[in-house]
């Protein structure tokens, strides 16, 4: 009788244990499939946010990027990007840098915040925000704060240049 009870307990643990492993492996497979379809880095997201017709752009550490329409007029894209970032990146209360526009993205998750400074945008990923359904003001203020960080301490992480 004791062997029968021990057998039932053992079989129950085996069945439950195997079911859990199967479920874990299914969840892992789903996560892998999701991650294969989603960009993994700031750079990947920004590449998807930019219209492919624009080939010349510079990305800064906190997600602000500057698109250059006509690089024939720009001798050194790196120096020009830092110059523009220092001029238009920092946010001063009551100044034009406080204005923003929020654009929802189609090719990747998140938004782009535009504002003061032609061709300057800041990428905001949903994971950066503390809410599941942020409004434009929340997104815009957060994006503006990221741009302010890039403007006060401009560190380039990528330069994309057409041939």
MILOZA-249105 format. One record per residue: chain; x, y, z of N, C-alpha, C in turn; residue number from 1; residue in one letter. Coordinates in steps of 0.05 Angstrom, whole numbers, plus 5000, padded with zeros to 4 digits. Layout:
ATOM   c   neast   nnorth    nup   caeast   canorth   caup   ceast   cnorth    cup     k   r
ATOM   A       X        Y      Z        X         Y      Z       X        Y      Z   NUM   A
...
This chain:
ATOM   c   neast   nnorth    nup   caeast   canorth   caup   ceast   cnorth    cup     k   r
ATOM   A    5016     4976   5000     5000      5000   5000    5017     5025   5000     1   X
ATOM   A    5038     5026   5016     5056      5049   5017    5070     5053   4990     2   X
ATOM   A    5078     5031   4977     5090      5033   4951    5071     5045   4930     3   X
ATOM   A    5046     5038   4932     5025      5049   4914    5023     5079   4918     4   X
ATOM   A    5021     5088   4943     5019      5117   4948    5044     5132   4939     5   X
ATOM   A    5068     5120   4944     5093      5133   4936    5094     5134   4905     6   X
ATOM   A    5084     5113   4891     5083      5113   4862    5065     5135   4852     7   X
ATOM   A    5042     5138   4864     5023      5159   4855    5036     5187   4859     8   X
ATOM   A    5048     5191   4882     5061      5216   4888    5084     5221   4868     9   X
ATOM   A    5100     5201   4863     5122      5204   4844    5113     5210   4816    10   X
ATOM   A    5092     5196   4807     5081      5200   4780    5069     5229   4778    11   X
ATOM   A    5056     5237   4800     5044      5264   4800    5066     5285   4797    12   X
ATOM   A    5088     5283   4812     5110      5302   4810    5122     5302   4782    13   X
ATOM   A    5125     5278   4771     5136      5276   4744    5119     5290   4723    14   X
ATOM   A    5093     5285   4725     5074      5297   4706    5073     5327   4709    15   X
ATOM   A    5072     5336   4734     5071      5365   4738    5098     5378   4730    16   X
ATOM   A    5120     5365   4736     5146      5376   4729    5150     5377   4699    17   X
ATOM   A    5141     5356   4684     5144      5356   4655    5126     5377   4643    18   X
ATOM   A    5102     5380   4653     5084      5400   4643    5095     5428   4646    19   X
ATOM   A    5108     5433   4668     5120      5460   4673    5142     5464   4654    20   X
ATOM   A    5160     5444   4649     5182      5447   4631    5172     5452   4602    21   X
ATOM   A    5151     5438   4595     5140      5442   4568    5129     5471   4565    22   X
ATOM   A    5115     5480   4586     5104      5507   4585    5127     5527   4584    23   X
ATOM   A    5148     5523   4600     5170      5541   4600    5183     5542   4573    24   X
ATOM   A    5187     5519   4560     5199      5519   4534    5182     5532   4513    25   X
ATOM   A    5155     5529   4516     5137      5543   4497    5139     5573   4501    26   X
ATOM   A    5140     5582   4526     5143      5611   4532    5170     5621   4521    27   X
ATOM   A    5191     5606   4525     5217      5614   4515    5216     5616   4484    28   X
ATOM   A    5203     5597   4471     5201      5598   4442    5186     5623   4433    29   X
ATOM   A    5164     5630   4447     5149      5654   4440    5166     5679   4444    30   X
ATOM   A    5181     5680   4466     5198      5703   4471    5219     5705   4449    31   X
ATOM   A    5231     5683   4441     5251      5684   4420    5239     5694   4394    32   X
ATOM   A    5215     5684   4388     5201      5693   4363    5196     5723   4364    33   X
ATOM   A    5186     5732   4387     5181      5761   4390    5206     5777   4388    34   X
ATOM   A    5227     5768   4401     5252      5783   4400    5265     5783   4373    35   X
ATOM   A    5261     5762   4357     5272      5762   4330    5258     5783   4312    36   X
ATOM   A    5232     5789   4319     5217      5807   4302    5219     5836   4312    37   X
ATOM   A    5229     5840   4336     5231      5867   4348    5260     5876   4349    38   X
ATOM   A    5265     5902   4344     5292      5912   4346    5302     5909   4375    39   X
ATOM   A    5328     5906   4378     5339      5901   4404    5354     5925   4416    40   X
ATOM   A    5360     5945   4400     5377      5967   4410    5365     5994   4402    41   X
ATOM   A    5375     6014   4415     5368      6042   4408    5373     6047   4378    42   X
ATOM   A    5396     6038   4369     5404      6042   4341    5384     6029   4322    43   X
ATOM   A    5377     6004   4328     5357      5989   4311    5331     6004   4310    44   X
ATOM   A    5321     6014   4333     5296      6028   4333    5297     6054   4318    45   X
ATOM   A    5319     6069   4321     5322      6094   4307    5324     6090   4277    46   X
ATOM   A    5338     6069   4269     5339      6063   4240    5312     6059   4228    47   X
ATOM   A    5294     6046   4244     5267      6041   4234    5249     6066   4236    48   X
ATOM   A    5257     6084   4253     5241      6109   4257    5246     6129   4234    49   X
ATOM   A    5270     6128   4222     5278      6147   4202    5269     6138   4174    50   X
ATOM   A    5257     6156   4160     5250      6151   4132    5275     6143   4117    51   X
ATOM   A    5275     6120   4103     5299      6110   4089    5311     6129   4068    52   X
ATOM   A    5295     6148   4059     5306      6167   4040    5327     6185   4052    53   X
ATOM   A    5327     6187   4079     5348      6203   4093    5370     6185   4101    54   X
ATOM   A    5393     6188   4089     5416      6170   4093    5437     6182   4112    55   X
ATOM   A    5436     6208   4116     5457      6222   4132    5445     6232   4158    56   X
ATOM   A    5453     6219   4180     5442      6226   4206    5462     6218   4228    57   X
ATOM   A    5459     6231   4251     5476      6226   4274    5459     6220   4298    58   X
ATOM   A    5466     6199   4312     5451      6190   4336    5467     6196   4361    59   X
ATOM   A    5454     6208   4381     5467      6214   4406    5459     6193   4428    60   X
ATOM   A    5474     6193   4449     5472      6173   4470    5443     6169   4482    61   X
ATOM   A    5428     6190   4485     5402      6188   4498    5379     6186   4479    62   X
ATOM   A    5385     6182   4453     5364      6177   4434    5357     6200   4416    63   X
ATOM   A    5370     6223   4419     5365      6245   4401    5382     6241   4376    64   X
ATOM   A    5370     6247   4353     5385      6244   4328    5379     6268   4310    65   X
ATOM   A    5398     6274   4293     5396      6297   4274    5398     6286   4246    66   X
ATOM   A    5378     6293   4230     5378      6285   4201    5389     6308   4185    67   X
ATOM   A    5407     6302   4166     5418      6322   4149    5406     6318   4121    68   X
ATOM   A    5392     6338   4111     5380      6336   4084    5401     6338   4062    69   X
ATOM   A    5419     6357   4065     5438      6362   4043    5466     6363   4055    70   X
ATOM   A    5480     6341   4055     5506      6339   4067    5528     6352   4049    71   X
ATOM   A    5521     6359   4025     5540      6372   4008    5549     6399   4019    72   X
ATOM   A    5530     6411   4035     5536      6437   4048    5551     6433   4074    73   X
ATOM   A    5553     6409   4084     5565      6404   4110    5592     6391   4106    74   X
ATOM   A    5613     6404   4115     5641      6393   4112    5646     6369   4130    75   X
ATOM   A    5637     6372   4156     5642      6351   4175    5616     6346   4190    76   X
ATOM   A    5603     6324   4184     5576      6318   4195    5578     6314   4226    77   X
ATOM   A    5599     6303   4236     5603      6299   4265    5604     6326   4279    78   X
ATOM   A    5621     6344   4270     5624      6370   4283    5598     6386   4281    79   X
ATOM   A    5585     6385   4258     5560      6400   4254    5538     6389   4272    80   X
ATOM   A    5537     6363   4276     5517      6351   4293    5521     6360   4322    81   X
ATOM   A    5546     6360   4331     5551      6369   4359    5545     6399   4362    82   X
ATOM   A    5551     6415   4342     5545      6443   4342    5515     6448   4345    83   X
ATOM   A    5499     6434   4328     5470      6436   4328    5459     6426   4355    84   X
ATOM   A    5470     6404   4365     5460      6393   4390    5464     6412   4413    85   X
ATOM   A    5488     6425   4414     5494      6444   4435    5476     6469   4433    86   X
ATOM   A    5469     6476   4408     5452      6500   4404    5423     6495   4409    87   X
ATOM   A    5412     6472   4399     5383      6467   4400    5375     6445   4420    88   X
ATOM   A    5394     6431   4430     5387      6408   4448    5378     6416   4476    89   X
ATOM   A    5394     6434   4490     5386      6441   4517    5359     6454   4519    90   X
ATOM   A    5344     6447   4540     5317      6458   4544    5319     6479   4566    91   X
ATOM   A    5310     6503   4559     5309      6525   4578    5280     6532   4582    92   X
ATOM   A    5272     6535   4607     5244      6541   4614    5235     6566   4600    93   X
ATOM   A    5211     6564   4587     5199      6587   4573    5211     6592   4545    94   X
ATOM   A    5231     6577   4537     5243      6581   4511    5230     6563   4490    95   X
ATOM   A    5237     6567   4465     5226      6551   4443    5233     6521   4445    96   X
ATOM   A    5254     6514   4459     5262      6486   4462    5242     6470   4478    97   X
ATOM   A    5224     6484   4492     5204      6470   4508    5181     6460   4491    98   X
ATOM   A    5177     6471   4467     5155      6462   4450    5162     6435   4438    99   X
ATOM   A    5142     6418   4434     5147      6392   4422    5123     6381   4407   100   X
ATOM   A    5128     6362   4391     5108      6347   4376    5113     6318   4380   101   X
ATOM   A    5093     6301   4383     5097      6272   4386    5087     6258   4361   102   X
ATOM   A    5103     6240   4350     5096      6225   4326    5097     6196   4333   103   X
ATOM   A    5075     6181   4329     5074      6152   4333    5088     6139   4310   104   X
ATOM   A    5102     6117   4316     5117      6103   4295    5102     6079   4285   105   X
ATOM   A    5106     6072   4259     5094      6049   4247    5113     6025   4245   106   X
ATOM   A    5139     6030   4240     5158      6009   4235    5170     5997   4260   107   X
ATOM   A    5167     6010   4283     5178      6001   4308    5161     6011   4330   108   X
ATOM   A    5165     6001   4354     5150      6010   4377    5161     6037   4386   109   X
ATOM   A    5143     6054   4396     5151      6079   4407    5142     6103   4392   110   X
ATOM   A    5155     6125   4399     5148      6152   4388    5174     6167   4382   111   X
ATOM   A    5171     6188   4366     5192      6207   4361    5181     6234   4370   112   X
ATOM   A    5198     6248   4385     5190      6275   4395    5207     6295   4379   113   X
ATOM   A    5192     6313   4365     5206      6334   4350    5202     6361   4365   114   X
ATOM   A    5216     6380   4356     5213      6407   4369    5232     6427   4357   115   X
ATOM   A    5243     6443   4374     5261      6464   4367    5286     6452   4354   116   X
ATOM   A    5294     6462   4331     5317      6452   4317    5309     6435   4293   117   X
ATOM   A    5314     6445   4269     5306      6431   4245    5321     6404   4242   118   X
ATOM   A    5305     6383   4237     5317      6357   4233    5325     6342   4258   119   X
ATOM   A    5318     6353   4282     5326      6341   4307    5302     6327   4319   120   X
ATOM   A    5306     6301   4326     5284      6285   4337    5296     6268   4360   121   X
ATOM   A    5278     6260   4378     5286      6242   4400    5268     6218   4400   122   X
ATOM   A    5280     6194   4401     5265      6169   4402    5258     6162   4431   123   X
ATOM   A    5233     6154   4435     5224      6145   4461    5212     6118   4458   124   X
ATOM   A    5222     6098   4473     5212      6071   4472    5191     6068   4495   125   X
ATOM   A    5170     6053   4491     5149      6049   4511    5160     6039   4538   126   X
ATOM   A    5181     6023   4537     5193      6012   4562    5206     6034   4579   127   X
ATOM   A    5211     6057   4568     5224      6079   4583    5204     6094   4601   128   X
ATOM   A    5178     6090   4595     5158      6105   4610    5146     6088   4632   129   X
ATOM   A    5135     6100   4652     5124      6086   4675    5094     6081   4673   130   X
ATOM   A    5084     6081   4649     5055      6076   4645    5051     6060   4619   131   X
ATOM   A    5030     6045   4619     5024      6028   4595    5009     6044   4573   132   X
ATOM   A    4997     6066   4580     4982      6082   4560    4988     6111   4564   133   X
ATOM   A    5013     6119   4557     5021      6148   4560    5007     6166   4541   134   X
ATOM   A    5002     6190   4549     4991      6210   4531    5014     6226   4519   135   X
ATOM   A    5007     6243   4499     5027      6258   4485    5044     6276   4503   136   X
ATOM   A    5032     6287   4523     5046      6305   4541    5068     6290   4556   137   X
ATOM   A    5061     6266   4567     5080      6250   4581    5103     6242   4563   138   X
ATOM   A    5096     6233   4539     5117      6224   4520    5134     6248   4512   139   X
ATOM   A    5122     6271   4506     5136      6295   4498    5155     6305   4519   140   X
ATOM   A    5146     6307   4544     5163      6317   4565    5186     6298   4570   141   X
ATOM   A    5181     6272   4569     5203      6253   4572    5223     6255   4550   142   X
ATOM   A    5213     6257   4525     5231      6260   4502    5247     6285   4503   143   X
ATOM   A    5234     6306   4512     5248      6332   4515    5270     6330   4536   144   X
ATOM   A    5265     6315   4557     5286      6312   4578    5310     6296   4567   145   X
ATOM   A    5304     6277   4550     5326      6262   4537    5343     6280   4519   146   X
ATOM   A    5329     6297   4504     5342      6316   4486    5359     6335   4502   147   X
ATOM   A    5349     6344   4525     5364      6362   4542    5390     6349   4551   148   X
ATOM   A    5389     6324   4559     5413      6309   4567    5433     6308   4544   149   X
ATOM   A    5423     6302   4520     5441      6301   4497    5453     6329   4490   150   X
ATOM   A    5437     6350   4494     5446      6377   4488    5467     6387   4508   151   X
ATOM   A    5464     6379   4533     5483      6388   4554    5508     6371   4554   152   X
ATOM   A    5507     6347   4545     5530      6329   4544    5529     6311   4519   153   X
ATOM   A    5534     6324   4496     5531      6309   4470    5552     6287   4466   154   X
ATOM   A    5542     6263   4466     5560      6240   4460    5548     6224   4437   155   X
ATOM   A    5562     6224   4414     5552      6211   4390    5557     6181   4393   156   X
ATOM   A    5536     6165   4387     5539      6136   4388    5538     6124   4360   157   X
ATOM   A    5529     6139   4340     5528      6128   4312    5527     6151   4292   158   X
ATOM   A    5542     6148   4271     5540      6167   4248    5533     6150   4224   159   X
ATOM   A    5511     6158   4211     5502      6144   4187    5507     6163   4163   160   X
ATOM   A    5523     6154   4145     5532      6171   4122    5528     6156   4096   161   X
ATOM   A    5515     6170   4077     5512      6157   4050    5539     6157   4037   162   X
ATOM   A    5541     6140   4017     5567      6138   4003    5572     6160   3984   163   X
